[in-house]
Amino acid sequence: MVIPSVLPERPTAGTPFETGWPVRLADTDGDQRLRLDAIARYLQDIGFEHLDAVEDGDNHRGWVVRRTVMDVLKPIQFGERVILRRWCSGLSTRWCNMRVQISGSAGGLVETEAFLIHFGTETGVPARMSDRFMEPMLAATTEHRLRWKAALTDPAPAADASDVQVRPFPLRITDIDMLDHVNNSVYLSGVEEVLADHDDLKSGPHRAIIEYVKPLRSGDHVDLAAQRAGSALDIWFTVAGETHAVTRVLPI
């Protein structure tokens, strides 16, 4: 699958859900830049706020992120107040693409899109969304047969390859959620660890794509395998050589 170079525009029908807050110290790095892991938390936070505002949201509390695309067009800085706008860009009966635009009061701008799978909180398997819940999303979209297809399919390189850097990524008890999974924002903190060695990528407009292949759980011994090829940086999250997530960061 090829992800479009420009994420889908806001629909003309319907009104995006909107919220906002100030960018706080814990969200930013030493250069006062809003970090990728903070952006991932923002996406979770607006998602739960959105559920509180829509019909039948209480019956749709279980979601798993399969892919997130983050286009950092202009870095958002500490002290800015951000406005977040969220809308659906495509769906099927059990999953959807949700767009979130994050705009800062000083001109920072991040565009995101996430592929979300709805899970039954009791069954733990993908579950159909209710008609009442889907109604506003169907009215605002034209893609109603959304299918999953991975975009990042390259296998992890050999750990002893000359152009591969491998580092351990120890998990903490605070990284684990109630499903015994590593929270998806934690993966982006690992990406930030690697990005610290690639200032040219994070200082200008860039796209970060992360796809979750298999959950990380408490007790896993995780390694990050990073490989830079030209302007693209690929990062694999592996456990005993098996890929659990993969990320690509590249300039826009």
TORPA-515374 format. One record per atom (N, C-alpha, C): residue in three letters; x, y, z. Coordinates in pm, whole numbers, plus 32768, in hexadecimal, padded with zeros to 4 digits. Atoms other than C-alpha are relative to their C-alpha. Layout:
N
ALAXYZ/...
This chain:
252
MET80547F888000/MET800080008000/MET8058807C8000/VAL7FBC7F7E8000/VAL807381647FB3/VAL7FA780658045/ILE804C7F997FB8/ILE8000826E80A8/ILE800780827FB1/PRO7FFE7F83804D/PRO7F9983B07FF5/PRO80618065803B/SER7F9F7F9D7FD1/SER809A84C6800A/SER7FBE806F804E/VAL804F7F9D7FB5/VAL7F8985AF8089/VAL7F877FB8803B/LEU806F80437FBD/LEU7E8D852F8187/LEU7F7B803E7FD6/PRO80817FCE8030/PRO7D1985518134/PRO7FD580828043/GLU80317F807FCD/GLU7C7F86AA815A/GLU7F857FEA8059/ARG807780027FAC/ARG7B6E86F78253/ARG7F837FF57FA9/PRO8078800E8053/PRO7A18868B81CE/PRO7FAB807E8000/THR805B7F8C8007/THR791E878E815A/THR7F827FE68050/ALA807580227FAF/ALA780786D3820D/ALA802B7FE3808F/GLY7FE1801A7F74/GLY77FB86C28386/GLY80618064803A/THR7FA87FA47FB8/THR78C0877F848B/THR80647FB08050/PRO7F9D80497FB1/PRO7A0986FB8515/PRO7FEF801B8096/PHE7FFC7FEC7F6F/PHE7A1B86C4868C/PHE807B80528022/GLU7F927FA37FE3/GLU7AF487D18726/GLU8016800C8096/THR7FD97FE77F76/THR7BB087FA886C/THR808980427FFD/GLY7F7C7FC07FFE/GLY7CF5889788E0/GLY8036800E808C/TRP7FBC7FEE7F80/TRP7DEF88D689F4/TRP808A803E7FE6/PRO7F777FCC8013/PRO7F4589778A2E/PRO80667F907FF6/VAL7F90805F8006/VAL808588BF89D3/VAL80538011807E/ARG7FBF7FF87F7E/ARG8122886E8B20/ARG80907FCC7FF9/LEU7F71801F7FFC/LEU828988348B89/LEU801C7F6C7FE4/ALA7FE880908010/ALA826C86B78B96/ALA7FE67FCF7F72/ASP801E8026808A/ASP81F986B48A2A/ASP8073801E7FA0/THR7F9D7FC8805C/THR83358751899C/THR808D7FD0801F/ASP7F7580297FEE/ASP84A687088969/ASP805880778025/GLY7FA47F967FD9/GLY85DE87D689B2/GLY7FFE80787FA4/ASP800D7F91805D/ASP859B88AC887F/ASP7F74803C8003/GLN80897FD07FED/GLN843688F188F9/GLN7FA07FCD7F94/ARG8052803A806A/ARG83AB881D87DB/ARG7F9F7F998039/LEU806280657FDA/LEU826A8755880F/LEU802D7F797FCB/ARG7FC980828026/ARG82E585EC880D/ARG7F967FA77FBE/LEU805B805D8041/LEU824F84D08742/LEU7FAE7FAF8065/ASP804C804C7F9D/ASP81EE840C887A/ASP7F9380558040/ALA80677FA77FCD/ALA8132853D88FA/ALA7F8E800E7F9A/ILE80677FFB8068/ILE807D855787AD/ILE7FA87F838008/ALA804D807C7FF4/ALA801683E987D5/ALA7FA180058078/ARG805A7FF27F8C/ARG7F898436892F/ARG7F8F80607FE0/TYR80697FA28028/TYR7ECE856088A1/TYR7F957FB97FAF/LEU806280488053/LEU7E2B847887A3/LEU7FA77FA68056/GLN805180507FA5/GLN7DBB838E88B8/GLN7F9F8057804F/ASP80537FAA7FAB/ASP7D3984AC898D/ASP7F8980397FB4/ILE80717FCA804B/ILE7C67854C887C/ILE7FA17F8F7FD8/GLY805680708021/GLY7BE883F3881D/GLY7F9C7FE2806F/PHE805C801C7F92/PHE7B5583B88976/PHE7FA28075801B/GLU805B7F8E7FF5/GLU7ACC85198988/GLU7F937FF97F95/HIS805F800B806F/HIS7A2884DE8836/HIS7F957F988020/LEU806180677FDC/LEU7984839D88B6/LEU7F9880358061/ASP805F7FC77FA0/ASP78E6846489D0/ASP7F9B805D7FBE/ALA80547F9B8042/ALA784A855288D2/ALA7FA57FC77F95/VAL804D8037806F/VAL77B2846187D5/VAL7F9A7F9A8032/GLU806680627FE1/GLU7680838187D1/GLU803D7F74800E/ASP7FD7808A7FE7/ASP76C282278863/ASP80967FF28018/GLY7F7280077FE6/GLY782A828088B7/GLY80237FA78075/ASP7FE580527F8A/ASP781081CE8A06/ASP800F7F6C7FDE/ASN7FFA808C8027/ASN77E98082894F/ASN80717FE37F9D/HIS7F918011805F/HIS792280B5887D/HIS8082802E8041/ARG7F8B7FD57FB2/ARG7A3C80CF897B/ARG807E7FB17FDE/GLY7F8C8052801D/GLY7B217FC388F0/GLY803680177F73/TRP7FC47FE28082/TRP7C0E802D87D9/TRP80937FD88001/VAL7F73801F8014/VAL7D5B7FB38755/VAL8030804C7F86/VAL7FC57FB5806F/VAL7E39808A8678/VAL80577FA17FAF/ARG7FAE80558057/ARG7EC97FCF854F/ARG806C80517FB8/ARG7F9D7FAA8041/ARG7F7980F284A4/ARG7FE180918023/THR800D7F6F7FF2/THR7FB6826384E7/THR806380447FA3/VAL7FAD7FAA8054/VAL803A836183EF/VAL8001808A803F/MET7FF27F7A7FC7/MET80C084A8847D/MET805280557FA2/ASP7FBA7FA08055/ASP811C85C48393/ASP801B807F8052/VAL7FD97F887FB4/VAL81DB86CA8459/VAL802980697F99/LEU7FE77F9D8069/LEU81BE87EB8365/LEU804B80798035/LYS7FB47F997FB8/LYS823488F3845C/LYS7FFE7FDB8092/PRO7FFE802F7F76/PRO82A9888985B5/PRO7FB1805A805F/ILE80497FB87F97/ILE81C588EC86D4/ILE805C800F8078/GLN7F9F7FDE7F98/GLN827F898F87F4/GLN7FBD800A808A/PHE802C7FED7F76/PHE82648999896D/PHE7FC3808C8010/GLY80427F817FE8/GLY81738AAB89DA/GLY7F92801F7F9E/GLU806F7FEC805D/GLU80978A9C88A6/GLU7F827FC1803A/ARG807E80427FE4/ARG7F2A8A5188D6/ARG7FD47FBB7F81/VAL8025804B8077/VAL7EB8894087EB/VAL7F687FED7FF8/ILE80898025801F/ILE7D66890D874A/ILE80067F7E7FB2/LEU800580828042/LEU7D1D87A686E9/LEU7F767FEE7FC1/ARG807D801B8047/ARG7C15875085E4/ARG80057F717FCD/ARG80028091801E/ARG7BAD85E685AD/ARG7F867FDE7FAB/TRP806F802C8055/TRP7ADD85488498/TRP80257F7B7FBF/CYS7FEE80808043/CYS7AAF83FE83E4/CYS801C80187F6B/SER7FE17FF3808E/SER7B4B83D9828A/SER7FE07F827FB1/GLY8026807C8043/GLY7AD58277823B/GLY7FE27F968068/LEU802480667F9E/LEU7A3B814982E3/LEU7FC87F847FBE/SER804E8076801A/SER79B47FEB82D3/SER7FAE7FEB807E/THR805780127F8C/THR78D57F4F83DB/THR804D7FE58081/ARG7FB280237F89/ARG79F17EEC84C8/ARG807D80568013/TRP7F887FAC7FF3/TRP7B027FEB8489/TRP7FEC80817FB2/CYS800E7F7E8042/CYS7B3B814D8411/CYS808780467FFC/ASN7F917FA28002/ASN7C3C825183B1/ASN7FD180818040/MET80237F847FBD/MET7C36837D8498/MET807080657FEC/ARG7FA27F918013/ARG7CDD84C4843D/ARG7FFB805D8078/VAL7FF77F987F99/VAL7D5685B78547/VAL806280697FCF/GLN7FAA7F8E801F/GLN7DDF870E84F5/GLN802180468083/ILE7FD47FBA7F87/ILE7EAD87B48607/ILE804180827FD4/SER7FCB7F7E8029/SER7EE5892785D2/SER80238051807C/GLY7FD07FB37F8E/GLY7FAF8A0186BE/GLY7FE680947FF0/SER80207F718000/SER7F6D8B69871E/SER806E80557FC3/ALA7F917FB6803D/ALA80C48BD28699/ALA80207FCD7F74/GLY7FEE802D8089/GLY809C8B23854B/GLY802C7F707FEE/GLY7FDC808D800C/GLY810989BF859A/GLY7F8D7FAF7FC5/LEU806A804E8042/LEU804D88B984D1/LEU802C7F6F7FF0/VAL7FEA8090800F/VAL8039873D84E1/VAL7F7E7FC47FCA/GLU807380478039/GLU7F50866B8407/GLU80147F6C801A/THR7FF3808E7FE1/THR7F098503846C/THR7F897FB27FC9/GLU806D805D8020/GLU7E3E83D78400/GLU80217F7A803F/ALA7FEC80807FBC/ALA7E10829384C2/ALA7F987F9B7FD2/PHE80598070801F/PHE7D7D81448460/PHE7FDD7FBD8085/LEU802D80317F7E/LEU7CAD80D4858D/LEU7FA27F8A7FEE/ILE805780758001/ILE7C0D7F8285CA/ILE7FAC8001807F/HIS805980047F8C/HIS7ADC7F7186AD/HIS7FFA7F718037/PHE800180827FBD/PHE7AF17E5387A9/PHE7F927FFC8069/GLY805C80157F91/GLY79E97DC7888F/GLY804E7FF88081/THR7FB47FFE7F83/THR7A5D7E1189F0/THR7FF47F7D804C/GLU801180807FBB/GLU79D77CC18A68/GLU80367F8C7FAD/THR7FD5806F8055/THR7A277BE4893C/THR8093800A7FD9/GLY7F767FED8028/GLY7B797C7C88E3/GLY801A7FE77F6D/VAL7FF180148091/VAL7B387C4E876E/VAL7FBF80757FB8/PRO803E7F93804A/PRO7ADE7D49865C/PRO7F697FF58001/ALA809180007FF0/ALA79747DB08685/ALA7FC1806A7FA6/ARG80497FA38056/ARG78777E5985A4/ARG7FD8807C8050/MET80317F847FC4/MET78317FC685F3/MET7F69800A7FEB/SER80927FF7800C/SER76C48017862F/SER7FD980637F93/ASP80327FA68068/ASP75F380C48526/ASP7FFA808F8033/ARG800C7F797FC7/ARG75B881E9860F/ARG80898042800A/PHE7F797FCB7FF4/PHE772E82128647/PHE803A80227F77/MET7FC87FEA8085/MET778581F684D5/MET7FB8806C7FB0/GLU80527FA78054/GLU767182DB8456/GLU804780827FDA/PRO7FBE7F83802A/PRO773284278464/PRO807D7FEA7FAE/MET7F88801D804F/MET786E838583D9/MET7FDA7FDA7F71/LEU802E80258086/LEU77B082EE82B5/LEU7FD2807A7FB1/ALA80357F898043/ALA770D843D826A/ALA806F805D7FCF/ALA7F947FA28020/ALA785D84F18258/ALA806E7FC37FAA/THR7F968044804A/THR792683F0818F/THR7FC97FBF7F82/THR8025804B8078/THR79248342803F/THR803E7F757FFF/GLU7FBE80827FF7/GLU7A0C821E8099/GLU7FBF7FAF806F/HIS804880507F9F/HIS793081198142/HIS80257F6C7FF8/ARG7FCD80898008/ARG79F07FDC80E5/ARG80967FFF801D/LEU7F737FF27FDB/LEU7B378031818F/LEU803C7F778020/ARG7FBA807E7FE6/ARG7C307F128193/ARG808C801E8034/TRP7F787FF27FCB/TRP7D777EDF8249/TRP80647FC67F9E/LYS7F8D8032804A/LYS7EB97EBF8187/LYS807B80458036/ALA7F887FC77FC5/ALA80107EEF821F/ALA804D80527F99/ALA7FAC7FAB8055/ALA80EF80018193/ALA80937FE58019/LEU7F7480197FDB/LEU82317FA18248/LEU80167F6A800A/THR7FF980928007/THR827F7E3D81E2/THR808E7FC97FFD/ASP7F7780328003/ASP83FB7E2B81DC/ASP80217FB88082/PRO7FDA80477F85/PRO847E7D2782D2/PRO807380468047/ALA7F917FC77FB4/ALA856A7D8C83E5/ALA80847FCB7FCB/PRO7F7E802D8033/PRO86D47D80836E/PRO804A7FAE8069/ALA7FAB804D7FA3/ALA87D87C9D8407/ALA8041805F8063/ALA7FCC7FA97F96/ALA884D7D2C8552/ALA8094801F7FEE/ASP7F717FEA8010/ASP89B97D0984EC/ASP802380467F7C/ALA7FE47FB7807C/ALA89917DC883A3/ALA804A80828020/SER7FA97F8E7FE4/SER8A8B7EE48386/SER7FB58084800C/ASP80497F828000/ASP89837FF18351/ASP7F8A7FFF8062/VAL806E800D7FA0/VAL889D7F83846E/VAL8034801D808C/GLN7FE27FE47F73/GLN88A5801085CD/GLN7F947FC08057/VAL805D80457FA7/VAL88047F3B86DB/VAL80168030808D/ARG7FF77FD67F74/ARG87B67FB68838/ARG7F8B7FC3804D/PRO806E80357FAF/PRO86E97F248955/PRO7F9A806E8020/PHE806A7FA37FDB/PHE859C7FC789A9/PHE7FB57FC58077/PRO803C803D7F89/PRO854D7F618B10/PRO7F738036801B/LEU80887FD97FE0/LEU83DD7F658B6B/LEU7FF280198096/ARG801B7FDE7F74/ARG835E7FFF8CAF/ARG7F707FD9801F/ILE808780267FD7/ILE82297FA48D76/ILE7F9B806A7FD4/THR805B7F958028/THR819480F78D1B/THR7FE580017F6A/ASP801880098090/ASP81A9809C8BA8/ASP7F8B7FA57FDE/ILE8060806A8019/ILE80A27F8A8BCF/ILE7F7380318022/ASP808A7FD77FE7/ASP7F2B7FC78BAF/ASP7FAF7F8D803A/MET805480637FBD/MET7E037F058C38/MET7FF07F7F7FAF/LEU800680788053/LEU7E127E0E8B14/LEU80837FB28003/ASP7F7980397FF9/ASP7F7B7DB48B74/ASP804C80187F7E/HIS7FB97FD78078/HIS7FEA7E628A34/HIS8052807D801F/VAL7FB87F827FFA/VAL80F17F6F8A10/VAL7FAC806B7FBB/ASN80507F94803B/ASN803680B489D5/ASN804180327F81/ASN7FC67FDE8082/ASN805F8127886D/ASN8057807E8004/SER7FAB7F897FF7/SER80F4827688D7/SER808E7FDC802B/VAL7F7C80297FD1/VAL821681B98979/VAL805B7FDC7F8B/TYR7FB0801F8077/TYR8287813A8826/TYR803F807F7FC7/LEU7FCC7F848039/LEU82AC82A287B4/LEU806E803C8056/SER7F8F7FD47FAE/SER838D82EA88DE/SER807E7FB77FD5/GLY7F8D80478037/GLY846F81DC8850/GLY802F803D7F7D/VAL7FDC7FBB807C/VAL8464828886FF/VAL804D8080801F/GLU7FBA7F867FD8/GLU84CC83CB87AB/GLU808F7FE2802D/GLU7F7980277FD7/GLU85F783148843/GLU805C7FF77F86/VAL7FAF800F8079/VAL867282BE86E6/VAL800D80847FB6/LEU7FFF7F808047/LEU8614840E864F/LEU80658063803A/ALA7F9E7FA57FC1/ALA86FD84B98745/ALA808480007FB4/ASP7F8580098050/ASP88178446865D/ASP7FEC802E7F70/HIS801F7FD98089/HIS876D84D08526/HIS7FBB80898001/ASP80387F7A7FF5/ASP873A8644855B/ASP7FC980357F7D/ASP802E7FCD8081/ASP870E868283E7/ASP7F707FD77FE3/LEU8089802D8018/LEU85CB85BA83E8/LEU7F9B80488058/LYS80647FC97FA5/LYS85228648851B/LYS7FFB80988000/SER7FFC7F6E7FFC/SER858787B584E7/SER7FAB80407F92/GLY80507FCA806E/GLY84C587E283A1/GLY7F7E7FB47FF1/PRO807D804B8017/PRO8375876E8318/PRO801D7F6C7FE6/HIS7FE7808F800E/HIS836485F58334/HIS7F837FAF801A/ARG806E805F7FEC/ARG827A84CC832E/ARG80347F8A8051/ALA7FE380797FB3/ALA827D83B58430/ALA7F8A7FA17FEF/ILE80668069800E/ILE81BF827483E6/ILE80247F908060/ILE7FE980747FAB/ILE8199816484E9/ILE7F907F9D7FEB/GLU8061806C800C/GLU80EE801684B4/GLU801B7F9A806D/TYR7FF7805D7F90/TYR80A67F2C85D4/TYR7FDF7F757FCC/VAL800E80868039/VAL80D87DC08571/VAL7FCE7F9D8069/LYS8021805C7F93/LYS80C17D0686BC/LYS801880488083/PRO7FF07FB37F85/PRO808D7D91881B/PRO80807FDF804C/LEU7F9880137F9C/LEU81AF7DC48905/LEU7FBD7FF18087/ARG803B801B7F7E/ARG81667D428A61/ARG8068800E806E/SER7FA47FF77F8F/SER81FA7D648BBA/SER805A7F858002/GLY7FA0806E7FFC/GLY83337C918BDC/GLY80497FE97F7D/ASP7FB9800F807F/ASP83937CA88A6D/ASP808680498005/HIS7F7D7FC0800C/HIS85027CF58A29/HIS800980387F72/VAL80127FBE8081/VAL84E87DF2890F/VAL8084803D7FD1/ASP7F907FBD8040/ASP85F87E5F8820/ASP7FCB805A7F91/LEU801C7FA88071/LEU85EB7F83872D/LEU806F7FEF7F9A/ALA7FA0800C806E/ALA86947F4285E0/ALA7FE780727FA0/ALA80107F888052/ALA86CC8085851E/ALA805C7FF87F88/GLN7FB48002807D/GLN873D80A383B6/GLN7FE1807F7FB2/ARG80107F85804E/ARG877481E882F9/ARG80297FE47F70/ALA7FE4800F808E/ALA875F81D8817D/ALA7FDD80837FBB/GLY80197F7D803B/GLY8787832F80E1/GLY7FB580598062/SER804C7FA57FAB/SER867D8414816D/SER7F9B7FB88059/ALA8064804B7FB3/ALA85A882FD8205/ALA80427FB48074/LEU7FD480497F8A/LEU85D4826C8361/LEU7F967F988023/ASP805B806D7FDB/ASP8537811983AE/ASP80297FC98088/ILE7FE980327F79/ILE85118091850E/ILE7FA37F898016/TRP804F80777FE1/TRP849F7F32856C/TRP80057FE88097/PHE800980297F74/PHE84277ED486CA/PHE7FFC7F677FFF/THR7FF880918008/THR84917D6A86F4/THR800C7FC0808A/VAL7FF180547F89/VAL84797C5C87FF/VAL80317F787FD0/ALA7FC2807E802C/ALA85617B3287CE/ALA80007FF47F68/GLY7FF67FFF8091/GLY85847B978663/GLY7F7C800E7FB6/GLU80857FF5803F/GLU840B7BAF8622/GLU7FD180918004/THR802E7F758008/THR837F7CFC85AD/THR7F7780108040/HIS807F7FE07FC1/HIS826C7D908685/HIS7FC880857FCF/ALA802B7F808039/ALA825E7EED85EA/ALA807080337FA7/VAL7F9C7FC6805A/VAL830C7FAD84D7/VAL7FDB80917FE5/THR80127F708014/THR833B8121849F/THR8059802F7F8F/ARG7FAF7FBC8064/ARG83B381F5837E/ARG7FF180978014/VAL7FFF7F6E7FF6/VAL84168364839F/VAL804A80357F85/LEU7FC27FC88079/LEU8461842F8269/LEU7FD480917FEF/PRO80247F738012/PRO8461859C8200/PRO7F8A800F7FA1/ILE80717FE18059/ILE83318635815A/ILE802E80677F9B/
